[in-house]
Structure formats: C-alpha cells, structure tokens
Amino acid sequence: MPKEYPRKLRINAQLQRELTELIRDELRDPRVTGTTVMAVDVAADLRNANVRVSRLPPGDVRAAAEALNHAAGRLRHQLKHRLRLRHVPELRFVADLTVANADHLNRLIRKARDEDREHAAERGESET
C-alpha cells in the first residue's frame, strides 16, 4: 500500500478548498451550479490531480464533470495565483456517483417500506 505523505495530504485539502471557491465564485456555466468537490487526489509527483465532484441535489454529475474538464485550464491558471506551488497539477474531474447512488437506494427503501405498509394494511395487520 502506498505511503501517504503529509505534504500530499495538505495539498489535497488546499486544492479542495480552493477549487470549491473557484467553482462557486468564478464559473458561470449552469451545468456546474450546485457542484461540490468531494475529494482531491494528487499524484505522488504532484503533477496530476483527480478531482471527484458531485451535485446536490443529485443531478447530471457527468455533465458537470465534463464542463469542469473543459474549464480545467482556466481553473488551473486561477490556482497558480492562489497557491504557493512550483507546479500546479493538471486537473482531471471525475463524477462521484456516491450521492446519486445513496439517493437512489433511499428511494428504493422508502418504496419497499411503503409497499410493506400497504400489504400489512390489506391483511389487517398492525405495524410494529
């Protein structure tokens, strides 16, 4: 298992903070509205970074990631002025479907629970 270095962890956190602000304040593309930076993973050589993004409420996360990849150069240029790094990593945005999957599972559970209640009411059983 690769060793995590404190500097890499600090850069991950700093990139996440700065990208969240930049996406919220600088980008006007409607596809990225409500986009949240879930995590940043910088490569060991600090040249590349994978940025996992999600949307609240769950929407078309893939379109948001595509729009952010299109704006990656602009975001990287803005980061150059905000960070004290010799090399600002190349950004690659990836859709994080965790929130969308959790929302889907919650809807399925609610539907199953409601159907169970209906079946119990039809049989005249009481809820426990």
CNS distance restraints for C-alpha pairs under 8 A (distance, minus, plus):
assign (resid   4 and name CA) (resid   8 and name CA) 7.07 0.50 0.50
assign (resid   4 and name CA) (resid   9 and name CA) 7.22 0.50 0.50
assign (resid   5 and name CA) (resid   9 and name CA) 6.42 0.50 0.50
assign (resid   6 and name CA) (resid  10 and name CA) 6.16 0.50 0.50
assign (resid   7 and name CA) (resid  11 and name CA) 6.17 0.50 0.50
assign (resid   8 and name CA) (resid  12 and name CA) 6.12 0.50 0.50
assign (resid   8 and name CA) (resid  42 and name CA) 6.77 0.50 0.50
assign (resid   8 and name CA) (resid  44 and name CA) 7.30 0.50 0.50
assign (resid   8 and name CA) (resid  46 and name CA) 7.68 0.50 0.50
assign (resid   9 and name CA) (resid  13 and name CA) 6.31 0.50 0.50
assign (resid  10 and name CA) (resid  14 and name CA) 6.10 0.50 0.50
assign (resid  11 and name CA) (resid  15 and name CA) 5.91 0.50 0.50
assign (resid  11 and name CA) (resid  42 and name CA) 7.57 0.50 0.50
assign (resid  12 and name CA) (resid  16 and name CA) 6.15 0.50 0.50
assign (resid  12 and name CA) (resid  39 and name CA) 7.74 0.50 0.50
assign (resid  12 and name CA) (resid  40 and name CA) 5.28 0.50 0.50
assign (resid  12 and name CA) (resid  41 and name CA) 5.97 0.50 0.50
assign (resid  12 and name CA) (resid  42 and name CA) 6.20 0.50 0.50
assign (resid  13 and name CA) (resid  17 and name CA) 6.27 0.50 0.50
assign (resid  13 and name CA) (resid  40 and name CA) 7.29 0.50 0.50
assign (resid  14 and name CA) (resid  18 and name CA) 6.15 0.50 0.50
assign (resid  15 and name CA) (resid  19 and name CA) 5.81 0.50 0.50
assign (resid  15 and name CA) (resid  40 and name CA) 6.95 0.50 0.50
assign (resid  16 and name CA) (resid  20 and name CA) 6.06 0.50 0.50
assign (resid  16 and name CA) (resid  37 and name CA) 6.32 0.50 0.50
assign (resid  16 and name CA) (resid  38 and name CA) 7.80 0.50 0.50
assign (resid  16 and name CA) (resid  39 and name CA) 6.52 0.50 0.50
assign (resid  16 and name CA) (resid  40 and name CA) 5.92 0.50 0.50
assign (resid  17 and name CA) (resid  21 and name CA) 6.49 0.50 0.50
assign (resid  18 and name CA) (resid  22 and name CA) 6.13 0.50 0.50
assign (resid  18 and name CA) (resid  79 and name CA) 7.30 0.50 0.50
assign (resid  18 and name CA) (resid  82 and name CA) 7.79 0.50 0.50
assign (resid  19 and name CA) (resid  23 and name CA) 5.93 0.50 0.50
assign (resid  19 and name CA) (resid  37 and name CA) 7.29 0.50 0.50
assign (resid  19 and name CA) (resid  75 and name CA) 7.53 0.50 0.50
assign (resid  19 and name CA) (resid  79 and name CA) 7.86 0.50 0.50
assign (resid  20 and name CA) (resid  24 and name CA) 6.15 0.50 0.50
assign (resid  20 and name CA) (resid  36 and name CA) 6.69 0.50 0.50
assign (resid  20 and name CA) (resid  37 and name CA) 5.91 0.50 0.50
assign (resid  21 and name CA) (resid  25 and name CA) 5.86 0.50 0.50
assign (resid  21 and name CA) (resid  26 and name CA) 7.89 0.50 0.50
assign (resid  22 and name CA) (resid  26 and name CA) 5.17 0.50 0.50
assign (resid  22 and name CA) (resid  27 and name CA) 7.02 0.50 0.50
assign (resid  22 and name CA) (resid  75 and name CA) 7.10 0.50 0.50
assign (resid  22 and name CA) (resid  78 and name CA) 7.89 0.50 0.50
assign (resid  23 and name CA) (resid  27 and name CA) 5.36 0.50 0.50
assign (resid  23 and name CA) (resid  32 and name CA) 7.46 0.50 0.50
assign (resid  23 and name CA) (resid  35 and name CA) 7.69 0.50 0.50
assign (resid  24 and name CA) (resid  33 and name CA) 7.50 0.50 0.50
assign (resid  24 and name CA) (resid  34 and name CA) 7.94 0.50 0.50
assign (resid  24 and name CA) (resid  35 and name CA) 7.93 0.50 0.50
assign (resid  27 and name CA) (resid  32 and name CA) 7.65 0.50 0.50
assign (resid  28 and name CA) (resid  32 and name CA) 7.81 0.50 0.50
assign (resid  28 and name CA) (resid  33 and name CA) 7.92 0.50 0.50
assign (resid  29 and name CA) (resid  33 and name CA) 7.14 0.50 0.50
assign (resid  29 and name CA) (resid  67 and name CA) 7.61 0.50 0.50
assign (resid  31 and name CA) (resid  63 and name CA) 6.46 0.50 0.50
assign (resid  31 and name CA) (resid  64 and name CA) 5.13 0.50 0.50
assign (resid  31 and name CA) (resid  67 and name CA) 6.73 0.50 0.50
assign (resid  32 and name CA) (resid  64 and name CA) 4.92 0.50 0.50
assign (resid  32 and name CA) (resid  65 and name CA) 7.89 0.50 0.50
assign (resid  32 and name CA) (resid  67 and name CA) 6.95 0.50 0.50
assign (resid  32 and name CA) (resid  68 and name CA) 7.25 0.50 0.50
assign (resid  34 and name CA) (resid  55 and name CA) 5.53 0.50 0.50
assign (resid  34 and name CA) (resid  56 and name CA) 5.73 0.50 0.50
assign (resid  34 and name CA) (resid  57 and name CA) 7.48 0.50 0.50
assign (resid  35 and name CA) (resid  53 and name CA) 6.55 0.50 0.50
assign (resid  35 and name CA) (resid  54 and name CA) 5.64 0.50 0.50
assign (resid  35 and name CA) (resid  55 and name CA) 4.46 0.50 0.50
assign (resid  35 and name CA) (resid  56 and name CA) 6.72 0.50 0.50
assign (resid  35 and name CA) (resid  61 and name CA) 8.00 0.50 0.50
assign (resid  35 and name CA) (resid  64 and name CA) 7.18 0.50 0.50
assign (resid  36 and name CA) (resid  53 and name CA) 5.51 0.50 0.50
assign (resid  36 and name CA) (resid  54 and name CA) 5.20 0.50 0.50
assign (resid  36 and name CA) (resid  55 and name CA) 5.73 0.50 0.50
assign (resid  36 and name CA) (resid  56 and name CA) 7.36 0.50 0.50
assign (resid  37 and name CA) (resid  51 and name CA) 6.97 0.50 0.50
assign (resid  37 and name CA) (resid  52 and name CA) 6.05 0.50 0.50
assign (resid  37 and name CA) (resid  53 and name CA) 4.54 0.50 0.50
assign (resid  37 and name CA) (resid  54 and name CA) 6.53 0.50 0.50
assign (resid  38 and name CA) (resid  51 and name CA) 7.62 0.50 0.50
assign (resid  38 and name CA) (resid  52 and name CA) 5.44 0.50 0.50
assign (resid  38 and name CA) (resid  53 and name CA) 5.32 0.50 0.50
assign (resid  38 and name CA) (resid  54 and name CA) 6.54 0.50 0.50
assign (resid  38 and name CA) (resid  96 and name CA) 7.58 0.50 0.50
assign (resid  39 and name CA) (resid  51 and name CA) 5.96 0.50 0.50
assign (resid  39 and name CA) (resid  52 and name CA) 5.25 0.50 0.50
assign (resid  39 and name CA) (resid  53 and name CA) 7.28 0.50 0.50
assign (resid  40 and name CA) (resid  49 and name CA) 6.62 0.50 0.50
assign (resid  40 and name CA) (resid  50 and name CA) 5.78 0.50 0.50
assign (resid  40 and name CA) (resid  51 and name CA) 4.53 0.50 0.50
assign (resid  40 and name CA) (resid  52 and name CA) 6.31 0.50 0.50
assign (resid  41 and name CA) (resid  49 and name CA) 5.45 0.50 0.50
assign (resid  41 and name CA) (resid  50 and name CA) 5.22 0.50 0.50
assign (resid  41 and name CA) (resid  51 and name CA) 6.49 0.50 0.50
assign (resid  42 and name CA) (resid  46 and name CA) 5.70 0.50 0.50
assign (resid  42 and name CA) (resid  47 and name CA) 7.47 0.50 0.50
assign (resid  42 and name CA) (resid  48 and name CA) 5.86 0.50 0.50
assign (resid  42 and name CA) (resid  49 and name CA) 4.16 0.50 0.50
assign (resid  42 and name CA) (resid  50 and name CA) 6.43 0.50 0.50
assign (resid  42 and name CA) (resid  89 and name CA) 7.54 0.50 0.50
assign (resid  43 and name CA) (resid  47 and name CA) 6.43 0.50 0.50
assign (resid  43 and name CA) (resid  48 and name CA) 5.49 0.50 0.50
assign (resid  43 and name CA) (resid  49 and name CA) 6.00 0.50 0.50
assign (resid  46 and name CA) (resid  87 and name CA) 7.56 0.50 0.50
assign (resid  46 and name CA) (resid  88 and name CA) 7.78 0.50 0.50
assign (resid  46 and name CA) (resid  89 and name CA) 5.96 0.50 0.50
assign (resid  47 and name CA) (resid  87 and name CA) 6.93 0.50 0.50
assign (resid  47 and name CA) (resid  88 and name CA) 7.00 0.50 0.50
assign (resid  47 and name CA) (resid  89 and name CA) 4.40 0.50 0.50
assign (resid  47 and name CA) (resid  90 and name CA) 6.14 0.50 0.50
assign (resid  48 and name CA) (resid  89 and name CA) 4.61 0.50 0.50
assign (resid  48 and name CA) (resid  90 and name CA) 4.62 0.50 0.50
assign (resid  48 and name CA) (resid  91 and name CA) 6.20 0.50 0.50
assign (resid  48 and name CA) (resid  92 and name CA) 7.66 0.50 0.50
assign (resid  49 and name CA) (resid  89 and name CA) 5.84 0.50 0.50
assign (resid  49 and name CA) (resid  90 and name CA) 6.00 0.50 0.50
assign (resid  49 and name CA) (resid  91 and name CA) 5.13 0.50 0.50
assign (resid  49 and name CA) (resid  92 and name CA) 6.17 0.50 0.50
assign (resid  50 and name CA) (resid  91 and name CA) 6.21 0.50 0.50
assign (resid  50 and name CA) (resid  92 and name CA) 4.94 0.50 0.50
assign (resid  50 and name CA) (resid  93 and name CA) 5.96 0.50 0.50
assign (resid  50 and name CA) (resid  94 and name CA) 6.90 0.50 0.50
assign (resid  51 and name CA) (resid  91 and name CA) 6.92 0.50 0.50
assign (resid  51 and name CA) (resid  92 and name CA) 5.97 0.50 0.50
assign (resid  51 and name CA) (resid  93 and name CA) 4.71 0.50 0.50
assign (resid  51 and name CA) (resid  94 and name CA) 5.98 0.50 0.50
assign (resid  52 and name CA) (resid  93 and name CA) 5.96 0.50 0.50
assign (resid  52 and name CA) (resid  94 and name CA) 4.90 0.50 0.50
assign (resid  52 and name CA) (resid  95 and name CA) 5.80 0.50 0.50
assign (resid  52 and name CA) (resid  96 and name CA) 5.39 0.50 0.50
assign (resid  53 and name CA) (resid  61 and name CA) 7.42 0.50 0.50
assign (resid  53 and name CA) (resid  65 and name CA) 6.83 0.50 0.50
assign (resid  53 and name CA) (resid  93 and name CA) 6.85 0.50 0.50
assign (resid  53 and name CA) (resid  94 and name CA) 6.22 0.50 0.50
assign (resid  53 and name CA) (resid  95 and name CA) 5.29 0.50 0.50
assign (resid  53 and name CA) (resid  96 and name CA) 5.35 0.50 0.50
assign (resid  54 and name CA) (resid  58 and name CA) 7.45 0.50 0.50
assign (resid  54 and name CA) (resid  61 and name CA) 5.82 0.50 0.50
assign (resid  54 and name CA) (resid  95 and name CA) 6.18 0.50 0.50
assign (resid  54 and name CA) (resid  96 and name CA) 5.28 0.50 0.50
assign (resid  54 and name CA) (resid  97 and name CA) 6.76 0.50 0.50
assign (resid  54 and name CA) (resid  98 and name CA) 7.95 0.50 0.50
assign (resid  54 and name CA) (resid  99 and name CA) 7.00 0.50 0.50
assign (resid  55 and name CA) (resid  59 and name CA) 6.04 0.50 0.50
assign (resid  55 and name CA) (resid  60 and name CA) 7.67 0.50 0.50
assign (resid  55 and name CA) (resid  61 and name CA) 6.05 0.50 0.50
assign (resid  55 and name CA) (resid  99 and name CA) 7.77 0.50 0.50
assign (resid  58 and name CA) (resid  99 and name CA) 6.68 0.50 0.50
assign (resid  58 and name CA) (resid 100 and name CA) 5.34 0.50 0.50
assign (resid  58 and name CA) (resid 103 and name CA) 7.65 0.50 0.50
assign (resid  59 and name CA) (resid 100 and name CA) 7.68 0.50 0.50
assign (resid  60 and name CA) (resid  64 and name CA) 6.62 0.50 0.50
assign (resid  61 and name CA) (resid  65 and name CA) 6.19 0.50 0.50
assign (resid  61 and name CA) (resid  95 and name CA) 5.56 0.50 0.50
assign (resid  61 and name CA) (resid  96 and name CA) 7.34 0.50 0.50
assign (resid  61 and name CA) (resid  97 and name CA) 7.34 0.50 0.50
assign (resid  62 and name CA) (resid  66 and name CA) 6.15 0.50 0.50
assign (resid  62 and name CA) (resid  94 and name CA) 7.70 0.50 0.50
assign (resid  62 and name CA) (resid  95 and name CA) 5.37 0.50 0.50
assign (resid  63 and name CA) (resid  67 and name CA) 6.15 0.50 0.50
assign (resid  64 and name CA) (resid  68 and name CA) 6.13 0.50 0.50
assign (resid  64 and name CA) (resid  95 and name CA) 7.73 0.50 0.50
assign (resid  65 and name CA) (resid  69 and name CA) 6.08 0.50 0.50
assign (resid  65 and name CA) (resid  93 and name CA) 5.40 0.50 0.50
assign (resid  65 and name CA) (resid  94 and name CA) 5.72 0.50 0.50
assign (resid  65 and name CA) (resid  95 and name CA) 5.57 0.50 0.50
assign (resid  66 and name CA) (resid  70 and name CA) 6.27 0.50 0.50
assign (resid  66 and name CA) (resid  93 and name CA) 7.46 0.50 0.50
assign (resid  67 and name CA) (resid  71 and name CA) 6.37 0.50 0.50
assign (resid  68 and name CA) (resid  72 and name CA) 5.85 0.50 0.50
assign (resid  68 and name CA) (resid  93 and name CA) 6.44 0.50 0.50
assign (resid  69 and name CA) (resid  91 and name CA) 7.49 0.50 0.50
assign (resid  69 and name CA) (resid  92 and name CA) 6.19 0.50 0.50
assign (resid  69 and name CA) (resid  93 and name CA) 5.69 0.50 0.50
assign (resid  71 and name CA) (resid  75 and name CA) 6.25 0.50 0.50
assign (resid  72 and name CA) (resid  76 and name CA) 5.94 0.50 0.50
assign (resid  72 and name CA) (resid  90 and name CA) 7.86 0.50 0.50
assign (resid  72 and name CA) (resid  91 and name CA) 5.93 0.50 0.50
assign (resid  72 and name CA) (resid  92 and name CA) 7.39 0.50 0.50
assign (resid  73 and name CA) (resid  77 and name CA) 6.16 0.50 0.50
assign (resid  73 and name CA) (resid  91 and name CA) 7.96 0.50 0.50
assign (resid  74 and name CA) (resid  78 and name CA) 6.31 0.50 0.50
assign (resid  75 and name CA) (resid  79 and name CA) 6.14 0.50 0.50
assign (resid  76 and name CA) (resid  80 and name CA) 6.27 0.50 0.50
assign (resid  76 and name CA) (resid  88 and name CA) 6.72 0.50 0.50
assign (resid  76 and name CA) (resid  89 and name CA) 7.55 0.50 0.50
assign (resid  76 and name CA) (resid  90 and name CA) 7.13 0.50 0.50
assign (resid  76 and name CA) (resid  91 and name CA) 7.12 0.50 0.50
assign (resid  77 and name CA) (resid  81 and name CA) 7.08 0.50 0.50
assign (resid  78 and name CA) (resid  82 and name CA) 6.69 0.50 0.50
assign (resid  79 and name CA) (resid  83 and name CA) 5.82 0.50 0.50
assign (resid  79 and name CA) (resid  88 and name CA) 7.09 0.50 0.50
assign (resid  80 and name CA) (resid  84 and name CA) 7.59 0.50 0.50
assign (resid  80 and name CA) (resid  85 and name CA) 7.51 0.50 0.50
assign (resid  80 and name CA) (resid  88 and name CA) 6.14 0.50 0.50
assign (resid  83 and name CA) (resid  88 and name CA) 7.96 0.50 0.50
assign (resid  97 and name CA) (resid 101 and name CA) 5.95 0.50 0.50
assign (resid  98 and name CA) (resid 102 and name CA) 6.07 0.50 0.50
assign (resid  99 and name CA) (resid 103 and name CA) 6.12 0.50 0.50
assign (resid 100 and name CA) (resid 104 and name CA) 6.20 0.50 0.50
assign (resid 101 and name CA) (resid 105 and name CA) 6.18 0.50 0.50
assign (resid 102 and name CA) (resid 106 and name CA) 6.12 0.50 0.50
assign (resid 103 and name CA) (resid 107 and name CA) 6.28 0.50 0.50
assign (resid 104 and name CA) (resid 108 and name CA) 6.31 0.50 0.50
assign (resid 105 and name CA) (resid 109 and name CA) 6.15 0.50 0.50
assign (resid 106 and name CA) (resid 110 and name CA) 6.13 0.50 0.50
assign (resid 107 and name CA) (resid 111 and name CA) 6.09 0.50 0.50
assign (resid 108 and name CA) (resid 112 and name CA) 6.15 0.50 0.50
assign (resid 109 and name CA) (resid 113 and name CA) 6.06 0.50 0.50
assign (resid 110 and name CA) (resid 114 and name CA) 6.09 0.50 0.50
assign (resid 111 and name CA) (resid 115 and name CA) 6.15 0.50 0.50
assign (resid 112 and name CA) (resid 116 and name CA) 6.13 0.50 0.50
assign (resid 113 and name CA) (resid 117 and name CA) 6.29 0.50 0.50
assign (resid 114 and name CA) (resid 118 and name CA) 6.28 0.50 0.50
assign (resid 115 and name CA) (resid 119 and name CA) 6.21 0.50 0.50
assign (resid 116 and name CA) (resid 120 and name CA) 6.08 0.50 0.50
assign (resid 117 and name CA) (resid 121 and name CA) 6.09 0.50 0.50
assign (resid 117 and name CA) (resid 127 and name CA) 7.53 0.50 0.50
assign (resid 118 and name CA) (resid 122 and name CA) 6.20 0.50 0.50
assign (resid 119 and name CA) (resid 123 and name CA) 6.35 0.50 0.50
assign (resid 120 and name CA) (resid 124 and name CA) 6.10 0.50 0.50
assign (resid 120 and name CA) (resid 125 and name CA) 5.08 0.50 0.50
assign (resid 120 and name CA) (resid 126 and name CA) 6.93 0.50 0.50
assign (resid 120 and name CA) (resid 127 and name CA) 7.51 0.50 0.50
assign (resid 121 and name CA) (resid 125 and name CA) 5.86 0.50 0.50
assign (resid 121 and name CA) (resid 126 and name CA) 7.17 0.50 0.50
